[in-house]
Amino acid sequence: MKELNFKDKSLVIGMVHCLALPGTPNFCGDMKKVTEQAVRDAITLEKSGMDAIIIENMGDGTFGINLDIEQSCALAAISAIVAQNVTIPVGIDAAMNDYATAFSIAKAVDAGFVRIPVFVDTVEFFGGIISPCARAAMKFRKNLQAENVKILADIQVKHTHMLLPHVTIEDSAKAAEACGADAIIVTGTHIGVETPIDIIKRVKKITKLPIIAGSGVKTSNIKEQLQIADGAIVGSSLKEGGIIENPVSPELCTRLIEALNS
């Protein structure tokens, strides 16, 4: 297992956005095509200098809270092949919030971490209401004997609305730390929307956990973001033509890393 290490440098984590999986409306009918694009994207991200990748069922579109069995099996199969083709740490995100599937796949493919979008908050999104899962997730991880699989927990995650608006971002951060998160992800309101610097600063003040900018990171802002954040997750800004279903662009990846190191 290859683990994330925030001690020596700020980490750049690239997204492997899987095309639509079996059982979802937009599945193309060809698992080979879906798998091959995921593998190519992962290799491109590693070659460009990314520190880690997250494999996510992004193409599934209208997410439910949990994955159906068809999706889970497909995501596991893809993740196993991707993990065999890279040497950097691999994480799993079973969107929208299927921690059990994420942990199970991580355990099966020896992935180092999972992303849990709704860990301690109560939120509403287009698929319904999601309640906090921290207690159940920690119990599941323990029963799976997967304590070495780290948790990257979003707080007040993008594409959702807090049902308890009086809960501050600081409250959510403190709760995530208390409930066992290994790192905290903060985001903008939607995919591609920059994570506000002020939010990153506020969360950094009240927790010792690594803070990751989880949306809107691109060539023009990555250096500024990582002067404060401990890591960044980069996805949509690296796609050919800016289209989420398209492959990762080697040129855009190179530009991003060059901008960070300039």
Phi, psi and omega in degrees: 000131178258122187256155174290144178226103181271001189286324189264336185197165171285137185262142173249119184248120181266146180267131168260098182273104179293143169296169184306135184267163177306141180093354179250155188301328186261010179299131184282349181092001186232095181295330179298317179297315181298315182293316183297321178293320179298317180295315179299317180298317181298316180295318178300315181297316180294315182298330182282346178113011176296149182272340182194170175226155170239128177265125185223147177277052187299324184288355183288349169075243183291096187284143161268177178293317180243159178277149169282166184299324180297317179295315183300315180296318180294316180297323178295316181297316179296315182299321180298317181289318178301314183300331179283347186251004178227162179246354179272164179301144181242137175238162181236135174230111179260088187284138020269324184206042184270081182297326182294315177295317180300312179296319182297316178294316179302317179296318184291324185256005179065039175283155187270341185200166173232156171252127178243107186295324181235096187258314184233356183262165170246116188228160173245138173219182187297343180263002179130204181253133177247127179265162178303143182238009189304311183298313181294322181293317179294322178294317180298316179299319179297313181295332179278355185056046183239035182298339179279355174276113186284156180249118169261108188255123171289152168235135181046057192293155179302156179068017177227166174235133178293131176277346176240080188295344178284347178285120182278166176297328176294320178300314181296320180296315179298319180295318180298317178295315181295330184270000171109009176297147178264340175203158182242135177253130173242146187224171166282191185284330184215170178302134180084351179273128184301137173291122183299131179303321181299322179294317178301315180298316181298317181289322179300329184290334190244006177216151176267356180290153173299139179248130184243129173282121192251005177203154174070017179277130183209180184305321186285345184229358187297323182294317178295317181298317184275001167286342181243309181287158179270349180192168178218141173256127185236128182223280189298329182288351181258003184273144178301126179070008181071015181261125190298330181281346183285161177296161173292137181269120177302321181296316180293324177297315180299317179299320181298310182294323177296321179296321179294321186270358183287000000 
